[in-house]
Amino acid sequence: MGDKRAIKKLRAAAAKLGATKVLIVNEEYRNMTVLYGVAYK
């Protein structure tokens, strides 16, 4: 449920930094889902 909100926040933060592309990485780690973004210019 929170993933969509988290992705929006990541994209918004990346846009503030002036990034044009954001790669969203979704990883399973010890039964937890780790979500992080990589921003490109």
Wavefront OBJ file of the C-alpha trace (Angstrom):
o trace
v 0.000 0.000 0.000
v 2.726 2.466 0.980
v 4.874 1.594 -2.031
v 2.996 3.883 -4.414
v 3.291 6.811 -2.010
v 6.976 6.060 -1.450
v 7.635 5.955 -5.193
v 5.879 9.303 -5.633
v 8.012 10.798 -2.866
v 11.199 9.420 -4.424
v 10.264 10.820 -7.841
v 9.354 14.206 -6.350
v 12.628 14.387 -4.427
v 14.592 13.442 -7.546
v 12.777 16.091 -9.582
v 13.758 18.701 -6.995
v 17.380 17.692 -7.477
v 17.006 18.169 -11.208
v 17.088 14.508 -12.168
v 15.423 13.482 -15.394
v 15.354 9.721 -14.901
v 14.561 7.831 -11.725
v 15.193 4.121 -11.417
v 13.049 2.539 -8.725
v 14.591 -0.573 -7.217
v 12.392 -2.976 -5.307
v 14.320 -5.606 -3.352
v 13.291 -8.457 -1.129
v 15.634 -8.620 1.853
v 14.990 -10.967 4.767
v 11.225 -10.933 4.182
v 11.205 -7.135 4.012
v 10.720 -5.146 0.871
v 13.372 -2.495 0.419
v 12.458 0.307 -1.929
v 14.942 2.880 -3.106
v 15.476 5.193 -6.012
v 18.470 5.967 -8.172
v 18.370 9.355 -9.877
v 20.086 10.233 -13.136
v 20.672 13.610 -14.716
l 1 2 3 4 5 6 7 8 9 10 11 12 13 14 15 16 17 18 19 20 21 22 23 24 25 26 27 28 29 30 31 32 33 34 35 36 37 38 39 40 41
